[in-house]
């Protein structure tokens, strides 16, 4: 595999044994001091993503004024417990400070993208395994979503600006394009992603990976293998990852299928779950996680664990 992960614990240990892959989870200011959550993280997972604290509204709510406290805390927690870190996210239409949304000219927005990425990545250089450089830029039909970025650039030109800034800031970090509903091989959004990545690579834009978020409905796990294979087919140089996994109802077959899908695709480097306990999840009413609100393992955990045997 492409990233130096190690470990023998829990789900992560099972993934490491399958070719050096990882299984990770999220952390943020609302969970970093919750012992039930942090104990599970320490025992089961090998890489962390900030749920919110590395998004632009959290880091640079006002132009030129950066607030790194919560992000620093998350990274320090990861490092002190021998965990790696994924960075999430730079260019995204949501959770965007109002001052960015109000930018109307290309030169200003270009500078803002470059400055934000270079400042954040310089602070964390060499400490973040991968970054979701651009997040959720596609509409469901595979076209470029309307956002301040696409409107000002007149298309997807912001992708080149962001990825080249990221590569310059930390040449060793893996750079991902990340999106949701990439869960079927033949879905228009999946096809749009693949075609765009091919185009960007041909143009010399340094995209290393495609992140499929994996916010699944019940019974969608069966499509995971085909979807990952389709994404990986964008290029032999591309790595893929499931970056935000949660599944409505936490079905055992769904979780087993997703786990098996990643280890069956040579370019799949790992899985990140989007929430430790159901009660911490943004979809809490759907009970989508592998641990219940008390931190007990659910049947979904056992199914995923056994699927990695």
Steps between C-alpha positions, in 0.01 A plus 500: 500500500602862478491620858710379794233387744569262784308361794339184629197632688136443421356577158807697404726206576287281276536752218876533550527123463322529164783673321569802719157657479337701781166542676445841653238718664425864580567724795421860587467737792169339605650151535871543574434508876236224503676198648260247350577633152873545540545154655328341201716704262816390678398135493347470154620762254825617343432832332285801587318772309367820653125500454490881485806665651712508184227642277541855376237660724678353803851598394452839331162647591643845429739564217862474606414400858563129563376306802683170538415406859253215442691368200824502699328313783376232264841453339674491839254235620571293190876531531504425871307179437697382199226581251532655156285788378300588189436869431144606410442729306615806300271587208134431580182691427362434849613619844659784310563839661275773363796708390603224259148460361497871419816494285422586141830509312730219399830653607377559855350153533815343358708679761260401779515132403878504475552690826260283699651175377861609532449641851321193638724245332816682605388474862437128474762406241618143537232424760194436282488185288240629253283804431154526347605794284167544321174372647157443345555694179270286285125509443309174481517498119880512511528865402678764707286622788408867505702672774701814550797306365339379176323831441808716541727264305241426235542126547739269685816711472513531879597131517836566338564798727421302814689180418811679377504716813465189715776310323735796539418537868559136599634279220469183711130529586252299293255736331137389464191610316209397724125465441183317601264277300788332322343173612405342168733428209253624239360805679549827309687663786746211518557520126542877519761464772697239305495700177608818680788328678622360168487851352680657797776241501553548127537872568763442768278580797637305799197300614615194695174355620123484476307498825157339499320622810276196541195650671294197407136406518405151614594227251739721301807315622461243225599766244818604679738268317388601152503867593854489637617307197349766273671781688833318503474454123550875456874430503745238619667787688186587699431373850148482638358509851166491676520820698177552698330163544167468674209277402133550585403223738857370524410175327748218549505403134554860396796550732652166401462582131668839535790354697550224244470748213795708615733206557400358161608811308881530487486882483271536804715625786243498778170589659408784735177472696308824555420463868597268783164465679152540357445787740794692353390461139354776284247230403440383856130424446603242239733307737768480229814425703669186630468599866180590684452812712658329800806399303410133468594312185202432275455206268628721219841516670524125525396460138766746379766346722425148384489610135866598536611157622 
